[in-house]
């Protein structure tokens, strides 16, 4: 054996040992993170299969896990009846997420390039990628229609908070049946006060779909004000209905919206309070949550909504009755962007 060949074998062996050692360190670190998390009182999290199929394994919550450790930012699941129980993590990471009828939409960071970018990924019931679409900015809202055939998402393309005025958004809608992709709701015809309206400062965010999967509600901002709009995907129109409504979320029975409303006297950085709107009477009812909520709520059923508030690890989830009664209650620690399935 030549000296050159001996050196080559030695180098390869050293590289293999280094790789094995690095893998052992990563595994040990992951186990240590999980043990430290358990000792700190956090939820127990293990890797496993996560399904978006309604009724698969009973009624469940799928959400972005915010608990610190190797599974942070992954989609995870728990039984709906045990929200603080052990979590099963999927390995799929999302910044924003929503799901219905076996379809998921995951807004995630795309780390493949030199600069960080973002994309919207449509997922099937087993969390396999169906399609992906580049995003123009930072993900902030995501919704899937009740029948699972439509997906919508909103990104910030300027600024980073709805609380101020220096921001711009872009909201897109994808029809999974036809493949039609509306890259921006700003291309829709706006009807305001009975007339066609155009303005360069128009922004949309916070889509929530109707059960017929043709209509939707959303927020329109223009002229320093926000409006609730009703949209028609077939006609490509939106019509203003009411002022001072943001991030509407339609109840499963289609009769009410819960939204965030700016209230007089609130701090500029925390200006909102949750309200419910009866669509038949247009009567507003304040919910029992008195803290400022910067989120688009999710309905657990026709009586209760869930939303996020800042927590030790980024966000915690709370629940409150949608009729103004009761009191808010913490639902889950270290969680964000839930979907209730089954």
VEXDREN-2710 file (C-alpha; in Angstrom, 1 decimal):
% VEXDREN-2710
k/r/px/py/pz
1/UNK/0.0/0.0/0.0
2/UNK/1.4/3.4/-1.0
3/UNK/1.9/6.2/1.5
4/UNK/-0.6/8.4/-0.5
5/UNK/-3.3/5.6/-0.2
6/UNK/-2.6/5.3/3.6
7/UNK/-3.1/9.0/4.1
8/UNK/-6.3/9.0/2.1
9/UNK/-7.7/6.1/4.2
10/UNK/-6.7/8.0/7.4
11/UNK/-8.4/11.2/6.2
12/UNK/-11.6/9.3/5.3
13/UNK/-11.6/7.5/8.7
14/UNK/-11.2/10.8/10.5
15/UNK/-14.0/12.4/8.6
16/UNK/-16.3/9.5/9.4
17/UNK/-15.5/9.6/13.1
18/UNK/-16.1/13.4/13.1
19/UNK/-19.5/12.9/11.5
20/UNK/-20.5/10.1/13.9
21/UNK/-19.4/12.3/16.8
22/UNK/-21.4/15.3/15.5
23/UNK/-24.5/13.2/15.2
24/UNK/-24.1/11.9/18.7
25/UNK/-23.7/15.5/20.0
26/UNK/-26.9/16.6/18.1
27/UNK/-28.9/13.6/19.5
28/UNK/-27.6/14.2/23.0
29/UNK/-28.4/17.9/22.7
30/UNK/-31.9/17.1/21.6
31/UNK/-32.4/14.7/24.5
32/UNK/-31.0/17.2/26.9
33/UNK/-33.3/19.9/25.5
34/UNK/-36.3/17.7/26.1
35/UNK/-35.2/16.8/29.6
36/UNK/-34.6/20.4/30.5
37/UNK/-38.0/21.3/29.0
38/UNK/-39.7/18.7/31.1
39/UNK/-37.8/19.8/34.3
40/UNK/-38.9/23.4/33.6
41/UNK/-42.5/22.3/33.6
42/UNK/-43.0/22.5/29.8
43/UNK/-45.1/20.1/27.8
44/UNK/-43.6/16.7/26.8
45/UNK/-43.1/16.6/23.1
46/UNK/-42.2/13.6/20.9
47/UNK/-41.9/13.2/17.2
48/UNK/-44.7/11.3/15.5
49/UNK/-47.3/11.4/12.8
50/UNK/-49.6/14.4/12.6
51/UNK/-52.8/14.2/10.5
52/UNK/-55.1/16.9/9.2
53/UNK/-57.9/14.4/8.5
54/UNK/-61.0/15.4/10.5
55/UNK/-62.0/12.7/12.9
56/UNK/-58.6/10.9/12.5
57/UNK/-57.8/10.1/16.2
58/UNK/-60.7/12.0/17.6
59/UNK/-61.2/15.8/17.9
60/UNK/-57.7/17.4/17.9
61/UNK/-55.9/20.7/17.9
62/UNK/-53.0/21.2/15.4
63/UNK/-50.9/24.2/16.0
64/UNK/-47.4/25.8/15.8
65/UNK/-45.5/24.6/18.8
66/UNK/-43.7/27.5/20.6
67/UNK/-42.2/25.5/23.4
68/UNK/-38.4/25.8/23.5
69/UNK/-36.5/22.8/22.3
70/UNK/-35.8/20.7/19.2
71/UNK/-39.4/20.9/18.1
72/UNK/-40.0/24.6/18.3
73/UNK/-42.0/26.0/15.4
74/UNK/-43.1/22.6/14.3
75/UNK/-46.7/21.7/13.7
76/UNK/-47.8/19.7/16.7
77/UNK/-51.1/18.1/17.9
78/UNK/-52.9/17.3/21.1
79/UNK/-56.4/16.0/21.8
80/UNK/-58.8/18.8/22.0
81/UNK/-59.9/17.6/25.4
82/UNK/-56.3/17.6/26.7
83/UNK/-54.8/20.9/25.4
84/UNK/-52.0/20.8/28.0
85/UNK/-51.2/17.2/27.5
86/UNK/-48.2/15.6/25.7
87/UNK/-47.6/16.9/22.2
88/UNK/-46.8/15.0/19.0
89/UNK/-44.6/17.1/16.7
90/UNK/-44.6/16.6/13.0
91/UNK/-41.2/17.9/11.8
92/UNK/-42.9/20.4/9.5
93/UNK/-42.2/24.0/10.6
94/UNK/-44.6/26.9/10.0
95/UNK/-44.7/30.6/11.1
96/UNK/-48.5/30.7/10.4
97/UNK/-50.9/27.8/9.9
98/UNK/-54.5/26.9/9.4
99/UNK/-56.4/23.8/8.3
100/UNK/-59.9/22.6/7.4
101/UNK/-61.3/19.5/5.7
102/UNK/-58.0/17.8/5.3
103/UNK/-56.2/20.8/3.7
104/UNK/-53.5/22.8/5.4
105/UNK/-51.7/26.1/4.6
106/UNK/-48.3/26.6/6.1
107/UNK/-46.5/30.0/5.8
108/UNK/-42.8/29.3/6.4
109/UNK/-39.3/30.7/6.1
110/UNK/-37.5/29.5/3.0
111/UNK/-33.9/29.1/4.1
112/UNK/-32.5/27.8/0.8
113/UNK/-31.3/31.2/-0.5
114/UNK/-28.7/33.7/0.5
115/UNK/-31.3/36.0/2.0
116/UNK/-34.2/34.7/4.1
117/UNK/-37.4/34.6/2.1
118/UNK/-40.9/33.1/2.7
119/UNK/-43.3/30.8/1.0
120/UNK/-46.9/29.6/1.3
121/UNK/-47.1/25.8/1.2
122/UNK/-50.4/23.9/0.7
123/UNK/-50.4/20.6/2.6
124/UNK/-52.4/17.5/2.2
125/UNK/-53.9/15.6/5.2
126/UNK/-50.5/13.9/5.8
127/UNK/-48.6/17.2/5.7
128/UNK/-47.1/16.5/2.3
129/UNK/-46.5/19.5/0.1
130/UNK/-49.1/19.9/-2.6
131/UNK/-47.9/23.2/-4.0
132/UNK/-45.7/26.2/-2.9
133/UNK/-45.9/29.9/-3.7
134/UNK/-43.3/32.6/-2.9
135/UNK/-44.3/35.3/-0.6
136/UNK/-43.6/39.0/-1.0
137/UNK/-43.1/39.7/2.8
138/UNK/-43.4/38.5/6.3
139/UNK/-46.2/36.0/7.0
140/UNK/-49.0/37.2/9.3
141/UNK/-52.4/35.6/8.5
142/UNK/-53.5/32.3/7.0
143/UNK/-56.9/30.7/6.4
144/UNK/-58.4/27.6/4.7
145/UNK/-62.1/27.6/3.6
146/UNK/-64.5/25.2/5.5
147/UNK/-64.5/22.8/2.6
148/UNK/-60.8/22.8/2.2
149/UNK/-60.8/24.1/-1.4
150/UNK/-59.6/27.6/-0.9
151/UNK/-56.6/29.1/0.9
152/UNK/-55.7/32.7/1.7
153/UNK/-52.7/34.3/3.3
154/UNK/-51.5/37.8/4.2
155/UNK/-48.0/39.1/4.4
156/UNK/-46.4/42.4/5.5
157/UNK/-44.6/44.0/2.7
158/UNK/-43.7/47.2/4.6
159/UNK/-43.6/47.8/8.4
160/UNK/-44.3/45.1/10.9
161/UNK/-47.4/45.9/12.9
162/UNK/-51.1/46.6/12.4
163/UNK/-51.0/48.9/15.4
164/UNK/-49.3/51.8/13.6
165/UNK/-49.9/53.3/10.2
166/UNK/-46.6/52.6/8.4
167/UNK/-47.3/49.3/6.9
168/UNK/-48.5/47.6/3.8
169/UNK/-49.9/44.2/3.2
170/UNK/-50.6/41.8/0.4
171/UNK/-53.4/39.2/0.6
172/UNK/-53.6/36.3/-1.8
173/UNK/-56.3/33.7/-2.5
174/UNK/-55.7/30.3/-4.1
175/UNK/-58.5/28.0/-5.5
176/UNK/-57.2/24.5/-5.2
177/UNK/-60.0/23.2/-7.5
178/UNK/-59.1/25.2/-10.5
179/UNK/-55.5/26.4/-9.7
180/UNK/-56.6/30.0/-10.0
181/UNK/-54.3/32.2/-8.0
182/UNK/-55.2/35.8/-7.1
183/UNK/-51.9/37.2/-6.0
184/UNK/-53.5/40.4/-4.5
185/UNK/-57.0/41.3/-3.5
186/UNK/-56.1/44.8/-4.5
187/UNK/-56.9/43.7/-8.0
188/UNK/-60.5/43.2/-7.1
189/UNK/-63.1/45.9/-7.8
190/UNK/-64.0/47.8/-4.6
191/UNK/-67.5/49.0/-4.0
192/UNK/-67.7/51.7/-1.3
193/UNK/-70.8/53.7/-0.4
194/UNK/-72.5/52.4/-3.5
195/UNK/-69.7/53.5/-5.9
196/UNK/-66.6/52.0/-7.4
197/UNK/-63.6/53.1/-5.3
198/UNK/-59.9/53.3/-6.1
199/UNK/-57.0/54.6/-4.0
200/UNK/-53.3/53.9/-4.0
201/UNK/-53.3/53.3/-0.2
202/UNK/-55.6/50.3/-0.3
203/UNK/-54.6/47.3/1.8
204/UNK/-56.4/44.0/2.7
205/UNK/-55.8/41.4/5.4
206/UNK/-57.6/38.8/7.5
207/UNK/-59.7/36.7/5.1
208/UNK/-62.3/34.4/6.5
209/UNK/-64.3/32.2/4.0
210/UNK/-68.1/31.5/3.9
211/UNK/-69.3/27.9/3.8
212/UNK/-70.3/28.1/0.1
213/UNK/-66.6/28.7/-0.7
214/UNK/-67.4/31.6/-3.0
215/UNK/-67.7/34.4/-0.6
216/UNK/-65.4/35.8/2.1
217/UNK/-65.1/38.6/4.6
218/UNK/-61.9/40.6/5.1
219/UNK/-60.4/43.9/6.3
220/UNK/-59.9/46.8/3.9
221/UNK/-57.8/49.8/5.0
222/UNK/-57.8/53.1/3.2
223/UNK/-57.8/56.7/4.0
224/UNK/-56.7/56.1/7.6
225/UNK/-59.7/53.9/8.3
226/UNK/-60.5/50.2/8.3
227/UNK/-63.6/48.5/6.9
228/UNK/-65.3/45.1/7.0
229/UNK/-65.8/44.0/3.4
230/UNK/-67.8/41.1/1.9
231/UNK/-66.0/39.6/-1.1
232/UNK/-67.2/37.6/-4.1
233/UNK/-64.5/35.4/-5.7
234/UNK/-66.5/34.7/-8.8
235/UNK/-67.3/38.4/-9.4
236/UNK/-63.9/39.6/-8.1
237/UNK/-65.5/42.3/-6.0
238/UNK/-65.4/43.5/-2.4
239/UNK/-68.1/45.6/-0.8
240/UNK/-67.7/47.7/2.3
241/UNK/-70.1/46.9/5.1
242/UNK/-69.0/48.7/8.3
243/UNK/-66.1/50.8/9.7
244/UNK/-63.5/49.9/12.3
245/UNK/-63.4/46.1/12.0
246/UNK/-60.1/44.1/11.6
247/UNK/-59.3/40.4/11.2
248/UNK/-62.8/39.0/11.1
249/UNK/-63.5/35.3/11.8
250/UNK/-66.8/33.8/10.7
251/UNK/-68.6/31.4/13.0
252/UNK/-69.2/27.8/11.8
253/UNK/-72.9/28.5/11.5
254/UNK/-72.2/31.6/9.4
255/UNK/-74.2/34.0/11.6
256/UNK/-71.5/36.0/13.4
257/UNK/-68.1/37.5/13.1
258/UNK/-65.6/38.0/15.9
259/UNK/-63.1/40.7/15.2
260/UNK/-60.7/43.1/16.8
261/UNK/-61.8/46.8/17.1
262/UNK/-59.9/49.9/17.9
263/UNK/-61.3/51.5/21.1
264/UNK/-60.9/55.1/22.2
265/UNK/-58.5/55.7/25.0
266/UNK/-56.4/52.6/24.5
267/UNK/-52.6/52.8/24.2
268/UNK/-51.4/53.3/20.7
269/UNK/-49.4/50.1/20.8
270/UNK/-52.3/48.0/22.2
271/UNK/-55.5/49.6/20.7
272/UNK/-57.8/46.6/20.2
273/UNK/-60.6/44.8/21.9
274/UNK/-62.5/41.7/20.7
275/UNK/-66.1/42.1/19.6
276/UNK/-68.7/39.9/18.0
277/UNK/-70.9/41.1/15.2
278/UNK/-74.4/39.6/14.5
279/UNK/-74.7/39.6/10.7
280/UNK/-78.5/39.7/10.8
281/UNK/-78.8/42.7/13.1
282/UNK/-75.3/44.3/12.7
283/UNK/-75.3/44.5/16.5
284/UNK/-71.8/44.5/18.2
285/UNK/-71.1/42.8/21.5
286/UNK/-67.8/43.2/23.4
287/UNK/-66.3/39.9/24.5
288/UNK/-65.1/39.4/28.1
289/UNK/-61.4/39.6/27.1
290/UNK/-60.3/43.1/28.0
291/UNK/-56.7/42.8/26.9
292/UNK/-55.6/44.0/23.5
293/UNK/-55.6/41.0/21.1
294/UNK/-53.6/41.3/17.9
295/UNK/-54.8/38.1/16.3
296/UNK/-57.4/36.6/14.0
297/UNK/-59.4/34.4/16.3
298/UNK/-60.3/30.7/15.6
299/UNK/-63.7/29.3/16.5
300/UNK/-63.6/26.0/18.4
301/UNK/-67.4/25.6/17.9
302/UNK/-70.4/28.0/17.6
303/UNK/-69.9/29.3/21.2
304/UNK/-66.2/29.8/21.8
305/UNK/-63.2/31.5/20.1
306/UNK/-59.5/31.0/20.7
307/UNK/-56.7/33.6/20.2
308/UNK/-53.1/34.2/21.1
309/UNK/-51.5/36.7/23.6
310/UNK/-47.8/37.2/24.2
311/UNK/-46.3/34.5/26.5
312/UNK/-42.9/33.5/27.9
313/UNK/-42.0/31.6/24.7
314/UNK/-43.7/33.9/22.2
315/UNK/-47.4/33.2/22.5
316/UNK/-50.0/31.4/24.6
317/UNK/-53.6/30.5/23.6
318/UNK/-56.7/31.7/25.4
319/UNK/-60.4/30.9/25.0
320/UNK/-63.4/33.1/25.7
321/UNK/-67.2/32.8/25.0
322/UNK/-68.3/34.5/21.8
323/UNK/-71.5/36.0/23.3
324/UNK/-69.8/38.4/25.7
325/UNK/-70.4/36.2/28.8
326/UNK/-67.9/34.4/31.0
327/UNK/-64.3/35.2/31.3
328/UNK/-61.1/34.4/29.3
329/UNK/-59.2/31.3/30.2
330/UNK/-55.8/30.1/29.3
331/UNK/-56.1/27.1/26.9
332/UNK/-52.4/26.3/26.1
333/UNK/-49.0/27.5/26.9
334/UNK/-46.4/28.0/24.1
335/UNK/-48.7/27.6/21.2
336/UNK/-49.8/29.7/18.2
337/UNK/-52.0/29.4/15.0
338/UNK/-54.4/26.6/16.1
339/UNK/-56.8/24.6/13.9
340/UNK/-59.5/22.5/15.6
341/UNK/-60.1/19.3/13.6
342/UNK/-62.8/16.7/13.9
END
